[in-house]
Amino acid sequence: MASTNELISRIQELEEQITGLQATAAQTEADVRTAAYQEGQNIFKTIFEESRLGNKVIDRDLTILQANMAMINLLGYTEKAEILGKKIIDYTPPERRKDWKVLQEKLWDHSTPSFSLETCLIKKDGTIVWCQVTSILFSDQNETLGYTIIEDVTEQHKLRMQKEQFIGVASHELKTPITSLKAITQLMNRKLAKGGEITENLVKFGRDSDRQVTKLIHLVDALLSSTRLEQGQLALNKSTFAFSNIVDGCCSHIELDGAYSLVFEGDRRLEVFADEQKVEQVLVNLINNAVKYAPESKSIVVRIEQLQAFCKISVVDRGNGIPQESISKLFDRYYRVPEIGYTPGLGLGLYISSEIITRHGGEMGVDSTLGEGSTFWFTLPDRADV
């Protein structure tokens, strides 16, 4: 039988083995936690670095602690060292710095878990980029930091601003003929209330009313066409017809005023395969633009020529021409040439015209020289199988 000392020694050995096993288990658990943490960090780093959106980590003072290359590129830089350690507010226009102050207060002062806002930043070359900023708080080594995702929304911002401006312009353009119509009808009612013959003034009032109604129709048509184009609902009812028929019938109002003349050049027998009503809308818009933007050009030429499988139609004026920097934007929705100053219209006519021609399988463009005039042109198929 083992002695008491031997039993005690054996027990001590077992206790030491148990302690060793417990230490090993604790170390293993710590190693597993460390490995899991490291794996999580690696995944986060990969997502952070590979994201196509700008990612950055900022502290309470808005200092940039980390940034991915998408963020560096968004600001127009090439190296991380160029912006790390600087404050994001250093890249913000003075009038927009309040946006980051709001974010700072929401996240760190009021402990809001996440916060989003739209603001703008200044790129290295001095240009402005509009951004959608989304930030969340997280803890790291007993410090509360902000993880921020920045998306470039410059184009969306520009479109929204254009829409807001368009609404203002549309309201003004619609109000003008309505106000004129109201004044004319009031005058006509007063004249008619007195009885008597239909005077020259009444006839003039009638013509003026018709002119204002035509303006309203064109404005409403432009709004409806823009909406249908945006929704993909612009249907085309194609047929074969002589293009000269449109010229003869659509723009008599120009010549009736006596200040302008339309000159048709080309073979009057040339035919196109298209939606006659939609093509008339395009031609009327181009001729009205020639009158509106080149009033000194008293003669407006409408020319048609045969190309291979297509007909090319041109509207030529001898006005002041269009600046080169504006030509590439002429067919953008809501665009209005700034150098020309205020002119009536919604900034939709050329956009709608271009879309109509494109949906016919044709092309639309402009050739212009300052001081010499402009030629707006478009092509249409001359038969159904093109």
LUMLUM-170238 format. One record per residue (C-alpha): y, z, x; residue in three letters. Coordinates in steps of 0.1 Angstrom, whole numbers, plus 5000, padded with zeros to 4 digits. Example, Ala and Ser with C-alpha at 12.3 -4.5 7.8 and 13.67 -1.06 7.14 Angstrom:
<nodes>
495550785123Ala
498950715137Ser
</nodes>
This chain:
<nodes>
500050005000Met
503449905013Ala
505650185024Ser
508950265007Thr
510950125036Asn
509049795033Glu
509849774996Leu
513449845002Ile
513549585030Ser
511849335007Arg
514349404979Ile
517249355002Gln
515849025014Glu
515548914977Leu
519149024970Glu
520348825000Glu
518448524988Gln
519848564953Ile
523348594967Thr
522848284989Gly
521548094958Leu
524548204938Gln
526948104966Ala
525147764968Thr
525347724930Ala
529047814931Ala
529647564959Gln
527747294941Thr
529747354910Glu
532947344929Ala
531847024947Asp
531046864913Val
534446964899Arg
536046834931Thr
534146504928Ala
535046474891Ala
538646544899Tyr
538646294927Gln
537046034905Glu
539646094879Gly
542346064904Gln
540945734917Asn
540745594882Ile
544345704875Phe
545545554908Lys
543745224900Thr
545245204865Ile
548645314878Phe
548745054906Glu
547144764888Glu
549144794855Ser
551244484848Arg
553944714833Leu
556244924854Gly
554745274861Asn
556545554878Lys
556445934881Val
559646124880Ile
560546494883Asp
563046694862Arg
565946564882Asp
564846204875Leu
563846144911Thr
561245864915Ile
558246024932Leu
555745744927Gln
556045384915Ala
553645084912Asn
554444734924Met
555144614889Ala
557944864888Met
559244764922Ile
559144394911Asn
560844474878Leu
563844604897Leu
563744304921Gly
562544484952Tyr
559544414974Thr
558744754990Glu
558145094974Lys
560145265001Ala
563245094988Glu
563245304956Ile
561045604962Leu
563045934965Gly
565945784946Lys
566945874911Lys
566245624882Ile
569845684871Ile
570945514903Asp
569645184888Tyr
571245234855Thr
574645094843Pro
577145374839Pro
577445324801Glu
573645364797Arg
573045664819Arg
573245884788Lys
569945734778Asp
568145904807Trp
570046234800Lys
568646224765Val
565146164779Leu
565646444804Gln
566646694776Glu
563846584752Lys
561046614778Leu
562046914800Trp
564547114779Asp
562847074745His
559247024758Ser
558746714737Thr
555246584746Pro
556346214747Ser
559546024742Phe
560545654739Ser
563845474741Leu
565345134749Glu
567745104778Thr
568644874806Cys
568444884844Leu
570244704872Ile
568044484894Lys
568644444931Lys
570544114925Asp
572844284900Gly
571344134869Thr
570444344839Ile
566944394826Val
566344554792Trp
563444794791Cys
561344984766Gln
560745324782Val
557845554772Thr
557445894790Ser
554946184787Ile
554846514805Leu
552046634827Phe
551446914851Ser
550746874888Asp
550547164912Gln
552447404890Asn
555247144885Glu
555946954852Thr
556446584859Leu
557146284838Gly
554845974837Tyr
556845674826Thr
555845324815Ile
558545064815Ile
558144724798Glu
560644434802Asp
561944354768Val
564944144779Thr
563943844758Glu
563244054727Gln
566544234731His
568343904735Lys
566743764703Leu
567644074684Arg
571244054695Met
571243684685Gln
569843774651Lys
572444034646Glu
575243794656Gln
573643534634Phe
573743764604Ile
577443814609Gly
578043444613Val
575943354583Ala
577743604561Ser
581043454572His
579943094567Glu
578543164533Leu
581543364522Lys
584043094531Thr
582842814507Pro
582143074480Ile
585743214483Thr
587142854482Ser
585042774451Leu
586243074433Lys
589942984440Ala
589442624430Ile
587642714397Thr
590342964389Gln
593042694394Leu
591042444373Met
590542694345Asn
594342764344Arg
595042384343Lys
592442324316Leu
593642624296Ala
597042464292Lys
595442144278Gly
596741804284Gly
595341514304Glu
593141524335Ile
595641504363Thr
595241384399Glu
595241754409Asn
592241824387Leu
590441534402Val
591241664437Lys
590042014427Phe
586741854415Gly
586341674449Arg
587141994468Asp
584542184446Ser
581941924454Asp
582641954491Arg
582342334491Gln
579042314471Val
577742064497Thr
578542304524Lys
576642584506Leu
573642354501Ile
573542274538His
573842634548Leu
571042744524Val
568842454535Asp
569342554571Ala
568342914563Leu
565242804543Leu
564142554570Ser
564442814597Ser
562343064577Thr
559742794569Arg
559542694606Leu
559143054617Glu
556243104591Gln
554642764599Gly
555142644564Gln
557242334570Leu
555242064552Ala
555741694560Leu
555441414534Asn
555141104556Lys
555640744546Ser
556740414562Thr
560340314556Phe
563140124572Ala
565340364591Phe
568540174582Ser
568040294546Asn
568740654556Ile
571840544575Val
573140354545Asp
572640644521Gly
573040974538Cys
576540974554Cys
578840814530Ser
580841134529His
581941074565Ile
583440734558Glu
584940844524Leu
587241074543Asp
588740764560Gly
589140934594Ala
585740814609Tyr
583540514608Ser
579840474613Leu
578640184634Val
574940084631Phe
573439904661Glu
569939764663Gly
567439584641Asp
567839694605Arg
564239604598Arg
562639854622Leu
560440104604Glu
559240454611Val
556340664598Phe
557840994589Ala
559141234562Asp
562141054550Glu
563941364536Gln
563341564568Lys
564541274591Val
567641234569Glu
568341604575Gln
568141554612Val
570441244611Leu
572941414589Val
573041714612Asn
573641494643Leu
576441294626Ile
578041614612Asn
577941764647Asn
579641454662Ala
582441494636Val
582741864642Lys
582541884680Tyr
584041544689Ala
586841504663Pro
588741274686Glu
585841024685Ser
586740824654Lys
583840584657Ser
580240724656Ile
577440494666Val
573940514652Val
571540304673Arg
567840224668Ile
565640054694Glu
561939974696Gln
559840154722Leu
556040134726Gln
554640274694Ala
557840464688Phe
561440394676Cys
564240574694Lys
567340674673Ile
570540774690Ser
573840914677Val
576640844701Val
580140994702Asp
583040954726Arg
584141314726Gly
584641564754Asn
580941604762Gly
578941914768Ile
578842134800Pro
575642084820Gln
574842454819Glu
574642444781Ser
572542134777Ile
569142314783Ser
570042574756Lys
571242344729Leu
568042334709Phe
567442714711Asp
567742904678Arg
571143054672Tyr
572642904703Tyr
576342794701Arg
578142634731Val
580642914742Pro
583042674759Glu
583842494726Ile
585242804709Gly
584742884672Tyr
583342614650Thr
581742654615Pro
577942664615Gly
574942894619Leu
573642774653Gly
570442654636Leu
570942284631Gly
569742144664Leu
566942404666Tyr
565642284632Ile
566141924640Ser
564241954672Ser
561342134655Glu
561241864628Ile
561041584653Ile
558441774674Thr
556241814643Arg
556341444638His
554941394673Gly
558341274687Gly
560841404712Glu
564441504710Met
567141524737Gly
570741474747Val
572641294774Asp
576141404780Ser
578941364805Thr
582141574804Leu
585141364794Gly
582941064782Glu
580941194752Gly
577441274742Ser
574341084730Thr
571841284709Phe
568541094705Trp
565041144690Phe
561940934687Thr
559640874658Leu
556240694655Pro
556540344640Asp
553140364623Arg
550640614609Ala
547940574637Asp
550240684666Val
</nodes>
